[in-house]
Amino acid sequence: MTDSISAIDFVMKNGIPCRVQLCVEPNTRHTAEFLKKQIEIGFQHMSARSRISRFATAMDHLTEQQLDYLTDLDGKQRVAWCATVTNDGEEQGIGIARYINLPDETDMAEFAITVVDDYQGQGVGYQLLRKLIQSASQNGFKILRGYILMTNTPMLALCNRFESKRSMVDGPFVIVDIIVE
């Protein structure tokens, strides 16, 4: 299970401290309900461009069903790491990286990363993906697969920082496989 991987604290490129930790942790305030609220707040801090880059469609809100899906985590087949900053003593979610085991694939999981606009380009996505890869490795996955819009060049560049390959193009998406070690 992923809960043996430690949270990390780091300083973003803009000098602001950031924490990356499991999104849902037993015996803490980080419950699925807390995560839903953080995702809803974070979603409102995403531009239309960022929403399209992440969800491949224009959206003005997430449905309850989508929130349930995004927060249905088990620490092994479905894992998420969250990035937070503290403003005026309050924890604020600024990014999330998540994977979910693909059906009929024992060693492959699909991943996605979202960082709110004000914190993009600050190293948050890199730290989130690093933790996601650690979790995938610990849980026996060999590949993290991302379906990334061809126009999402920052995400494609992030994936290139890890051992990855672009295996094919599927419509407007590039399929990127990150090799998990």
ABEGO torsion letter per residue (X at the ends): XAAABBBBBBBBAAGBBBBBBBABBBGBABBAAAAAAAAAAAAAABBAAAAAAAAGBBBABBBAAAAAAAABBAGAABBBBBBBBBBGGBBBBABBBBBBBBBGBAABBBBBBBBBAAABGAGAAAAAAAAAAAAAAAAGBABBBBBBBAABAAAAAAAAABBBBBABBBEABBBBBBBBX
